[in-house]
Amino acid sequence: MSLHKNCSFLVLIAINIYALVSSDAVNFGASDTADRLRQTPSLSPAVVNSPVVFKPVSDSSLSLLASLPEDLEINDYCSDLLLIFGQRYVAYVNCLVRAARPVMVCQNCSAGYSSLLDMYTNISSDQVGPGNVSCRDSLLRSDRLMLVFQLYNNLKNLWDSSGCKNCIAAGLQSPTNDTLYFMATLHQTTSCFDKYQHGNHTELCKNCKNTYKDLNELYSRMEKNQTLCIDIEDAMNMTRKEWSKKFNCSFPREETVPVIAVSSFMLFLPIIFYLSSFLHSEQKKRKLIHPKRAKSYTSLMNIQDKQS
C-alpha cells in the first residue's frame, strides 16, 4: 500500500514539473515576441509617408571613373591641358571684372586673352601629344554640352564685340600707335579739366577749349578709319559728359556753319520767290499799256482820198 502511494506521489510530482516547464516556455516565448514587437516601429501614417533616407555609400564602393570605359577616360596630358585652360580662364575673367569701370578691357586684359587663346589652340589642334593622343575629341567633342568650347566662345564673342582688335597690335601684347596717341591726348584734356575744375567753369571752358577740340578731331578721324574700340569709345563719352553736363561748356563745331547758311537760304527762299513773282507781274502790266494814237484808221483813209 505504501508502495502504491509512493508511485502515485512520484507521478504527481512529474506531472507538476512538466506543467511548470511548459508554462515557463510559453511565457518566455510570449515575452520575447513582445520585446520584438516593441523594438519594431509601428507603421503609422507619418512613418509610411516619410521619405526614405539612404546612408551614404563610401567612395571605394562606388566610383564613377571606375565604371566608365577606358576609352572615355582622358590621359594625363589632356588633363593637364584642361587644368591650365581653367586657370587661364579664371585669370582672364578676373581681369575683365577689374577693368569694367572705367572700361579698359582691351588694354589691360589683352595679355590674358592671348594666353587663353594659345591654350585653346593647343586643345583644339589636330597635333597629337604624348602617347599619340589628340585632346580635341576628348575635351571638345565628347559630349553634347561641349563645355570647354562654350566657355571659350563666350569670351571670344566678348572680345570681338568690344572691337579690341582695332586697338591692340598684332600679337595681342601692346596697344596700337593710334590708341597710345589718343590716350596721350585724352590725358592732356583731363589734366586741363583737373586744373581748372575747382575754379570758375568759364575759365575752364576757355583754357581747355583747344585741347578738347584736338581730342574731338582725333576721335572723328579714328571713327572714320575704323580704329575704335570700347576703351576709346567709353573714354570719349565720359569726357564729353564732363565737358557739357558737369562743366556746362559748349563747343561750336565747324560743320554747323554750312548748316546755318543752308538753313538761312531755305528760310528766305519763299520771300525771294514771292518778291520775284511780284516784280515780274508789274513788268507785264506796263507792257499792256498802249500809247495814244494820233489818228484813227478811218481818218487816215480820208486823208489819202483827199490827196488823191
Long-range contacts (C-beta under 8 A, 24 or more apart in sequence): 72-142, 74-135, 74-138, 74-139, 75-130, 75-131, 75-133, 77-129, 77-130, 77-131, 77-133, 77-135, 78-129, 78-133, 78-135, 78-138, 78-139, 81-119, 81-122, 81-123, 81-135, 81-139, 82-123, 82-135, 82-139, 82-148, 84-119, 85-116, 85-119, 85-120, 85-123, 85-148, 88-112, 88-115, 88-116, 88-119, 89-116, 89-151, 89-152, 89-155, 91-115, 92-116, 92-155, 93-155, 96-158, 102-234, 102-235, 102-238, 103-230, 103-231, 103-234, 103-235, 104-231, 105-158, 105-162, 105-164, 105-230, 105-231, 106-162, 106-163, 106-164, 106-167, 106-168, 106-175, 106-229, 106-230, 106-231, 107-167, 107-168, 107-175, 107-179, 107-231, 110-164, 110-168, 110-172, 110-173, 110-174, 110-175, 111-172, 111-173, 113-155, 113-159, 113-164, 113-172, 114-171, 114-172, 114-173, 116-152, 116-155, 117-172, 120-148, 120-152, 123-148, 162-229, 162-230, 163-228, 163-229, 163-230, 164-229, 164-230, 164-231, 165-229, 166-226, 166-227, 166-228, 166-229, 167-227, 167-228, 167-229, 167-231, 167-232, 168-229, 176-227, 178-222, 178-225, 178-227, 179-227, 179-229, 179-231, 179-232, 181-218, 182-215, 182-218, 182-219, 182-222, 182-232, 183-235, 185-211, 185-214, 185-215, 185-218, 186-215, 186-235, 186-236, 186-239, 188-215, 189-215, 189-239, 190-239, 193-242, 193-243, 193-247, 197-247, 201-247, 201-248, 201-249, 204-247, 204-249, 205-247, 205-248, 205-249, 205-250, 208-249, 209-249, 209-251, 212-239, 212-243, 212-249, 212-251, 213-251, 215-239, 216-251, 216-253
